[in-house]
């Protein structure tokens, strides 16, 4: 807590698989970057998912889309989230919520993270209503069928998503 003009650097972490990053993710990044001094977007490994892009590719794609935010840094980690946060001096986890079903799962994870480190807080940020239906899984499915991704994925990476889906043999036409 800051007293009498004293400023404490606030660092938040926005973790996720971001496979690929969507306009919904970008909306959460923009809003979070306006609240915290530093926002670390961390590509995490989710053992329950079959990713299209490698963690390194996802970091590069995200970096291209967040260049306009000077206080946003993109990294990847295979560590437990609370360990990653400790190493970086971060105390806040940002979680975007699209629906009540997201809250149920994320609330459970927030309680576990708090049990692992009592100094960690989770900030739930509701999705902009424009993106409540949007997920990386839906983007990959649309890309498989050749749908126009312009309203779903940042312009900087649409070509990358389409090329990757095609090179992986995921195209269904």
N, C-alpha and C positions, 0 to 999 in steps of 0.2 A: 504494500500500500504506500502511495506517495504522500508526503506531508509537505506543506508550505512550498509548493513549486518544485519540489523534488520529482524527478521523472524516473520511472523504472521502465526499462525496456520490456515490452510485452511481445512474447513470441508464441504463436499458435501453430499447430500442425493440422493440416487437412489430409488425412490418410485415405487411401482408396486404391482400387486396382486400376482405374482409369484406362480401361481396355476397350475402346479408346476414350479419350476425354470427350465430353459432350458439351453442348452449349449450356446445359444445366449445371455441370461441374464448373464451367467458366463463370457462370452467374454467382455461384457460391464463393469462388475465388475472388472475384471483383468485390463483392460485399464484405468478405472477411478481410481483405487487404486494406479496406478503408477503416477498419476498426483496430487492427493490430499494427504495431511497429514493423513486425516481420512475420510473414506467413511462409511456412515451409509446406509445400505440397509434396507429400511423400508417397511414392508408388510402393505399395506393399504387395507381398506375395500372398495370394489367397489359395490355399491348397484345395479348396472346393471348386475352383474354377479352372477352365481350360483356356488360357489366354491366347489371343490372336497375335499380339505383339509381345516381344521380350520386355523385361523391365527397362533395359537400356533404351529400347526404341520408344517406349512410353514416356520416359523422361525427356527424350529429344522432342517428341511431338508436343508435350505440354510446354516445354521451354519456348517453342515457337509461338505458342498461343498466348503466353503470359508476358512477353517482352515489354509490353506497355506498362507493366506494374513493377516499379523499381524495388519494392519491398517484398517481392515474391521470389522465393528460391525453390528449385525443384530437385529432389533427390529420390533415391530408392533405398529400400532397406529390407533385409531379411530378418531383422531383429524383432523381438517383442516390442510393440509400439511404446510402452512406457520406458523401456531401456533406451530406445532411440531418442525419446524426448528428454530423458535425464542428461544424455550426452550433449544435447543442444540447449539446455536450459529452458526448455519450453514447459509451460504449465497448463495449456489449454488445447483440447482436441476439438476440432470443428467437424461436425457431422451434418450433412445435408439430409433433410427428410422430405420425401415426396408424399408419403401417405402414412396412415396409422400403422400399417404393417411394418414400415421402416422403423417407426418408433419402438415397437415391441422388441425387435431384434437389437437395435442400437442402445436401448435403455439397459438391456441385459449386459451388453458389452461395456457400457459406461460404468456399471456397478462393479464389474470384474476389474476394469482398469483402476478404479478408485480403491478397490481392495488391494491391488498390487502396489499402488502408490497413492496415499491419501492426499498428496499435494496436487494431483491431476484433476482438472475439471473438464467436463465435456459440455460444449455449447452446441445445442441443437438449433440449426438454422433451417426454417422451412423453405422449401423450394419456391421459386417464383412460380406463380400459377401457370405461366407459359410452358413450364418444363416438368410439371408433376407426372406426366406420362412417360417421360424420357429416361432411358437407361442405356448403358453401353451394350447390353445384350440385345435390346431392340435395334440399336444402330447396326450392329453386326448382322442381324437378321435382315434388315432392310437392304444393307449393302449386298448381301448374298443374292438378292433378287433384282439388283440394279436400280433400286429406288434413288430418287434425288435426295441427297443428304444435306443440302444447303441449310435447311432450317433446324437441323439436328446436331451438326458437327461444326466446329470452327472452320472457317474458310481455308485457313492455312494448312489444314491436314486432310481435307476431303480426298485429294488425289492419293495420298498415302494409304488411307483406309481402303479405297477401291483397289489399288494395286496389290495390297497385302491380301485382301480377300481373294482376289484372282490368283495370285501366286501360290496361295495355300490350297487352291482347288475348292474354295468354298462357294463359288458361283453356282447359282441354280437358276436357269432360265428356261 
